């Protein structure tokens, strides 16, 4: 099988791809940061993303950088067209 030639259409499709992230809200009173804790890869209609996280986990994040304990039920999904930066590290 020969590799197919890139066309402008294939570039447009790739540019339209959305990424799926897991996010939590910082628990520090007054801190309103939403914290991206995990990149799950390209969005492909996944559901029940909370099951992709441990039941309980600690996370230091937001603008305040305080450590908090989170449960799986506090996670919500976020879709975005931007891929994570190279230095991004998943929380678990």
LUMZA-567104 format. One record per atom (N, C-alpha, C): residue in one letter; residue number from 0; x negated, y, z; atom name. Coordinates in steps of 0.2 Angstrom, whole numbers. Example, Ala and Ser with C-alpha at 12.3 -4.5 7.8 and 13.67 -1.06 7.14 Angstrom:
<vodrens>
 rest  nr    c1    c2    c3 atom
    a   0   -66   -28    39    N
    a   0   -62   -22    39   CA
    a   0   -66   -16    39    C
    s   1   -64   -11    35    N
    s   1   -68    -5    36   CA
    s   1   -64     0    39    C
</vodrens>
This chain:
<vodrens>
 rest  nr    c1    c2    c3 atom
    x   0    -4    -6     0    N
    x   0     0     0     0   CA
    x   0    -4     6     0    C
    x   1    -3    11    -5    N
    x   1    -7    17    -5   CA
    x   1    -4    22    -1    C
    x   2    -9    26     2    N
    x   2    -6    32     6   CA
    x   2    -3    37     2    C
    x   3     3    39     4    N
    x   3     7    44     0   CA
    x   3     4    51     1    C
    x   4     4    55    -4    N
    x   4     2    62    -5   CA
    x   4     6    66    -1    C
    x   5     3    71     3    N
    x   5     7    75     7   CA
    x   5    10    80     3    C
    x   6    16    82     4    N
    x   6    20    87     1   CA
    x   6    22    92     6    C
    x   7    25    98     3    N
    x   7    27   103     8   CA
    x   7    33   100    12    C
    x   8    37    96     9    N
    x   8    43    93    13   CA
    x   8    40    89    19    C
    x   9    35    85    18    N
    x   9    33    81    24   CA
    x   9    30    86    29    C
    x  10    27    91    27    N
    x  10    24    96    32   CA
    x  10    30    99    36    C
    x  11    35   101    32    N
    x  11    41   104    36   CA
    x  11    44    99    41    C
    x  12    45    93    39    N
    x  12    48    88    43   CA
    x  12    43    87    50    C
    x  13    37    87    49    N
    x  13    33    86    55   CA
    x  13    33    93    59    C
    x  14    34    98    56    N
    x  14    34   105    60   CA
    x  14    41   105    64    C
    x  15    46   101    62    N
    x  15    52   102    65   CA
    x  15    53    97    70    C
    x  16    48    93    72    N
    x  16    48    87    77   CA
    x  16    49    91    84    C
    x  17    53    88    88    N
    x  17    53    90    95   CA
    x  17    50    85    99    C
    x  18    47    88   105    N
    x  18    44    84   110   CA
    x  18    48    84   116    C
    x  19    48    78   120    N
    x  19    52    77   126   CA
    x  19    48    78   132    C
    x  20    50    82   137    N
    x  20    46    83   143   CA
    x  20    51    81   149    C
    x  21    48    80   154    N
    x  21    51    79   161   CA
    x  21    49    85   165    C
    x  22    54    88   168    N
    x  22    53    95   171   CA
    x  22    57    94   178    C
    x  23    54    98   183    N
    x  23    57    99   190   CA
    x  23    56   106   191    C
    x  24    61   108   196    N
    x  24    60   115   198   CA
    x  24    56   115   205    C
    x  25    52   121   205    N
    x  25    48   121   211   CA
    x  25    53   122   217    C
    x  26    51   119   223    N
    x  26    55   119   229   CA
    x  26    53   125   234    C
    x  27    48   129   233    N
    x  27    46   134   237   CA
    x  27    51   140   237    C
    x  28    54   142   243    N
    x  28    59   147   243   CA
    x  28    56   153   239    C
    x  29    60   156   234    N
    x  29    58   162   230   CA
    x  29    54   160   224    C
    x  30    51   154   223    N
    x  30    48   152   217   CA
    x  30    53   150   212    C
    x  31    53   153   206    N
    x  31    58   151   201   CA
    x  31    55   147   196    C
    x  32    49   144   197    N
    x  32    46   141   191   CA
    x  32    49   134   190    C
    x  33    50   132   183    N
    x  33    51   126   181   CA
    x  33    44   122   179    C
    x  34    43   117   182    N
    x  34    36   113   181   CA
    x  34    37   107   176    C
    x  35    33   108   171    N
    x  35    33   102   166   CA
    x  35    28    97   170    C
    x  36    31    91   171    N
    x  36    27    86   174   CA
    x  36    25    80   170    C
    x  37    28    79   164    N
    x  37    26    73   160   CA
    x  37    29    75   153    C
    x  38    24    73   148    N
    x  38    26    73   141   CA
    x  38    27    66   139    C
    x  39    33    65   136    N
    x  39    35    58   134   CA
    x  39    34    57   127    C
    x  40    32    62   123    N
    x  40    31    61   116   CA
    x  40    36    64   112    C
    x  41    36    62   105    N
    x  41    41    65   101   CA
    x  41    48    62   103    C
    x  42    53    67   103    N
    x  42    60    66   105   CA
    x  42    63    61   100    C
    x  43    66    56   102    N
    x  43    69    51    97   CA
    x  43    76    49   100    C
    x  44    79    53   103    N
    x  44    86    52   106   CA
    x  44    86    48   113    C
    x  45    80    48   116    N
    x  45    80    45   123   CA
    x  45    85    47   127    C
    x  46    88    43   131    N
    x  46    93    45   137   CA
    x  46    90    42   143    C
    x  47    93    44   148    N
    x  47    91    41   155   CA
    x  47    84    42   156    C
    x  48    81    48   155    N
    x  48    74    49   156   CA
    x  48    72    49   163    C
    x  49    77    50   168    N
    x  49    75    49   175   CA
    x  49    72    43   177    C
    x  50    74    37   173    N
    x  50    71    31   175   CA
    x  50    64    30   173    C
    x  51    61    35   169    N
    x  51    54    35   167   CA
    x  51    50    38   172    C
    x  52    52    39   178    N
    x  52    48    42   183   CA
    x  52    48    38   189    C
    x  53    43    38   194    N
    x  53    44    34   200   CA
    x  53    50    37   204    C
    x  54    52    33   209    N
    x  54    58    35   213   CA
    x  54    56    41   217    C
    x  55    50    41   220    N
    x  55    47    47   223   CA
    x  55    40    49   221    C
    x  56    39    55   221    N
    x  56    32    57   219   CA
    x  56    30    64   222    C
    x  57    24    66   223    N
    x  57    22    72   225   CA
    x  57    20    76   219    C
    x  58    21    83   219    N
    x  58    18    87   214   CA
    x  58    17    94   216    C
    x  59    11    96   214    N
    x  59     9   103   216   CA
    x  59     9   107   209    C
    x  60    13   112   210    N
    x  60    14   115   203   CA
    x  60    17   122   204    C
    x  61    20   124   199    N
    x  61    23   131   199   CA
    x  61    18   136   200    C
    x  62    20   142   201    N
    x  62    16   148   202   CA
    x  62    13   148   209    C
    x  63    16   145   214    N
    x  63    14   145   221   CA
    x  63     9   140   222    C
    x  64     8   134   218    N
    x  64     3   129   219   CA
    x  64     4   125   226    C
    x  65    10   125   228    N
    x  65    11   121   235   CA
    x  65    14   114   233    C
    x  66    12   109   237    N
    x  66    14   102   236   CA
    x  66    20   101   239    C
    x  67    25    97   235    N
    x  67    31    96   237   CA
    x  67    33    88   235    C
    x  68    37    85   239    N
    x  68    40    79   237   CA
    x  68    46    79   233    C
    x  69    46    75   228    N
    x  69    52    75   223   CA
    x  69    55    68   222    C
    x  70    61    68   221    N
    x  70    64    61   220   CA
    x  70    66    61   212    C
    x  71    67    56   210    N
    x  71    68    55   202   CA
    x  71    74    59   200    C
    x  72    79    59   205    N
    x  72    85    63   203   CA
    x  72    85    70   202    C
    x  73    79    73   204    N
    x  73    78    80   203   CA
    x  73    74    82   196    C
    x  74    73    77   192    N
    x  74    70    78   186   CA
    x  74    75    79   181    C
    x  75    74    84   176    N
    x  75    78    84   170   CA
    x  75    74    85   164    C
    x  76    77    83   158    N
    x  76    73    83   152   CA
    x  76    73    90   149    C
    x  77    68    91   145    N
    x  77    68    97   141   CA
    x  77    65    95   134    C
    x  78    68    98   129    N
    x  78    65    97   122   CA
    x  78    62   103   120    C
    x  79    56   103   116    N
    x  79    53   109   114   CA
    x  79    49   107   108    C
    x  80    49   111   103    N
    x  80    45   110    97   CA
    x  80    38   110    98    C
    x  81    35   113   103    N
    x  81    28   114   105   CA
    x  81    25   107   108    C
    x  82    20   105   105    N
    x  82    16    99   108   CA
    x  82    13   102   114    C
    x  83    11    98   119    N
    x  83     7   100   125   CA
    x  83     0   102   123    C
    x  84    -3   107   126    N
    x  84   -10   109   125   CA
    x  84   -14   103   127    C
    x  85   -20   103   123    N
    x  85   -25    97   125   CA
    x  85   -27    96   132    C
    x  86   -27   101   136    N
    x  86   -29   101   143   CA
    x  86   -23    99   148    C
    x  87   -17    98   145    N
    x  87   -11    96   149   CA
    x  87   -12    89   152    C
    x  88   -10    88   158    N
    x  88   -11    81   161   CA
    x  88    -4    79   164    C
    x  89    -2    73   163    N
    x  89     4    71   166   CA
    x  89     4    70   173    C
    x  90     9    71   177    N
    x  90     9    71   184   CA
    x  90     9    63   187    C
    x  91    11    59   183    N
    x  91    11    52   184   CA
    x  91    11    48   178    C
</vodrens>
